[in-house]
Amino acid sequence: MGNMFSLQGKNAIVVGGAGGLGQAIAQGLAENGAKVAIASRNADSLQRAVREIKAACGLDISYYIADASVEASVEALVSDSVRDLGKVDILVNAQGFNKKHKAEDFPMDVFEQMFDVNVVGVMMCCKHFGKHMIKNGYGKIVNLSSVRGRIATKGAGNAGYCGTKGAVDMITRQLASEFGQYNITVNAIGPTVTETPMMTDILDSRGPNARKDLADNLPMKRMALPSDCVGPAVFLCSDASGFVTGNIIYPDGGLTAIG
Ligand SMILES: NC(=O)c1ccc[n+]([C@@H]2O[C@H](COP(=O)([O-])OP(=O)(O)OC[C@H]3O[C@@H](n4cnc5c(N)ncnc54)[C@H](OP(=O)(O)O)[C@@H]3O)[C@@H](O)[C@H]2O)c1
């Protein structure tokens, strides 16, 4: 048996691939042999991520400007990437948006915006790349969920974010059910708090001990790193996970074991 984790010959799109977790995953997929393209809304951050990945591992990846919460933009992303790559085997949904407000004060426009990016955007990418994968008879879809899809926080603020991630978990399971017959696996990764652009302001606002307190609360006694998502992503995108579908892997230092 060859290397069942190899992604040689596979083409991957990482939506949100210029973000903290998306960029680490995009690099990890490229390092394991995939041809990778990243996609999000901002050209500058996409170009920065392409440069940083090249500097880190010497590999070239490409990028597309796309808004995952606009259906026409997702359709254009599918047709452009299929035109350029010939086929897309792997989709990683690493886009996301996180704002905290007490439930009784939650601005509903922010709540809806979070659902647009975290839920509608994930569903639209799965829908349109899924249609392409069905034609090919092969696909690996990985959605970035969160421990917050499974356990609520003690403090206030997470009604929106937890709601979106619970939805991602159930969409992942339902799509696994619908797409399994086409040789497409659909799984999720559920990290705990990881230092990325999404979390830096939130962590800073919690005071000087926020990071240490988070680490102390985890069985593994350290904060999560973006690289902690890479192994699970490579596994879920490779043939090593050929019969794994509808699952959520938690690179969370043990939080869900005790949560
Ligand atoms: N960091 C954590 O602690 C943590 C924990 C658990 C789960 N997660 C989840 O992991 C995923 C990645 O989070 P992260 O920490 O890497 O966040 P991040 O650093 O803020 O990156 C998010 C990425 O999503 C892109 N994005 C946002 N809206 C988009 C849209 N409408 N269309 C396309 N791309 C869009 C952003 O780029 P543009 O703004 O340029 O479009 C950015 O590249 C998210 O789903 C998040 O909820 C994160």
The ligand as a MOL file (V3000), in Angstrom:
LIG
                    3D

  0  0  0     0  0            999 V3000
M  V30 BEGIN CTAB
M  V30 COUNTS 48 52 0 0 0
M  V30 BEGIN ATOM
M  V30 1 N -9.6250 30.8300 15.2280 0
M  V30 2 C -10.3930 30.1390 16.0490 0
M  V30 3 O -10.2730 30.2250 17.2730 0
M  V30 4 C -11.4250 29.1940 15.4980 0
M  V30 5 C -11.9550 28.2300 16.3710 0
M  V30 6 C -12.9340 27.3610 15.8890 0
M  V30 7 C -13.3680 27.4430 14.5890 0
M  V30 8 N -12.8430 28.4070 13.7650 0 CHG=1
M  V30 9 C -13.3850 28.4710 12.4050 0
M  V30 10 O -12.3460 28.2630 11.4760 0
M  V30 11 C -12.6080 29.0010 10.2650 0
M  V30 12 C -11.4010 29.8830 9.9730 0
M  V30 13 O -11.2240 30.7930 11.0490 0
M  V30 14 P -9.9010 31.6860 11.2190 0
M  V30 15 O -9.6360 31.7680 12.6590 0
M  V30 16 O -8.8650 31.2070 10.2680 0 CHG=-1
M  V30 17 O -10.4680 33.0920 10.7500 0
M  V30 18 P -9.7440 34.2900 9.9540 0
M  V30 19 O -8.2900 34.2710 10.1950 0
M  V30 20 O -10.5280 35.5060 10.2880 0
M  V30 21 O -10.0090 33.8900 8.4420 0
M  V30 22 C -11.2990 33.8730 7.9100 0
M  V30 23 C -11.1970 33.8990 6.4110 0
M  V30 24 O -12.5220 33.8550 5.8750 0
M  V30 25 C -12.5650 34.7350 4.7640 0
M  V30 26 N -13.9490 35.1330 4.5330 0
M  V30 27 C -14.7770 35.7940 5.3760 0
M  V30 28 N -15.9550 36.0180 4.7790 0
M  V30 29 C -15.8700 35.4750 3.5420 0
M  V30 30 C -16.7500 35.3810 2.4460 0
M  V30 31 N -17.9860 35.9160 2.4850 0
M  V30 32 N -16.3390 34.7560 1.3170 0
M  V30 33 C -15.0780 34.2200 1.2420 0
M  V30 34 N -14.1990 34.2790 2.2530 0
M  V30 35 C -14.5860 34.9080 3.3740 0
M  V30 36 C -11.6590 35.9020 5.1730 0
M  V30 37 O -11.1580 36.6120 4.0600 0
M  V30 38 P -11.8380 37.9590 3.4790 0
M  V30 39 O -12.3850 38.7200 4.6510 0
M  V30 40 O -10.7370 38.6380 2.7460 0
M  V30 41 O -12.9280 37.4770 2.5420 0
M  V30 42 C -10.5340 35.1410 5.8560 0
M  V30 43 O -9.5670 34.7370 4.9030 0
M  V30 44 C -13.9070 29.7640 10.5240 0
M  V30 45 O -14.9960 29.0380 10.0440 0
M  V30 46 C -13.9580 29.8280 12.0500 0
M  V30 47 O -15.2770 29.9910 12.5160 0
M  V30 48 C -11.8830 29.2660 14.1920 0
M  V30 END ATOM
M  V30 BEGIN BOND
M  V30 1 1 1 2
M  V30 2 2 2 3
M  V30 3 1 2 4
M  V30 4 1 4 5
M  V30 5 2 4 48
M  V30 6 2 5 6
M  V30 7 1 6 7
M  V30 8 2 7 8
M  V30 9 1 8 9
M  V30 10 1 8 48
M  V30 11 1 9 10
M  V30 12 1 9 46
M  V30 13 1 10 11
M  V30 14 1 11 12
M  V30 15 1 11 44
M  V30 16 1 12 13
M  V30 17 1 13 14
M  V30 18 2 14 15
M  V30 19 1 14 16
M  V30 20 1 14 17
M  V30 21 1 17 18
M  V30 22 2 18 19
M  V30 23 1 18 20
M  V30 24 1 18 21
M  V30 25 1 21 22
M  V30 26 1 22 23
M  V30 27 1 23 24
M  V30 28 1 23 42
M  V30 29 1 24 25
M  V30 30 1 25 26
M  V30 31 1 25 36
M  V30 32 1 26 27
M  V30 33 1 26 35
M  V30 34 2 27 28
M  V30 35 1 28 29
M  V30 36 1 29 30
M  V30 37 2 29 35
M  V30 38 1 30 31
M  V30 39 2 30 32
M  V30 40 1 32 33
M  V30 41 2 33 34
M  V30 42 1 34 35
M  V30 43 1 36 37
M  V30 44 1 36 42
M  V30 45 1 37 38
M  V30 46 2 38 39
M  V30 47 1 38 40
M  V30 48 1 38 41
M  V30 49 1 42 43
M  V30 50 1 44 45
M  V30 51 1 44 46
M  V30 52 1 46 47
M  V30 END BOND
M  V30 END CTAB
M  END
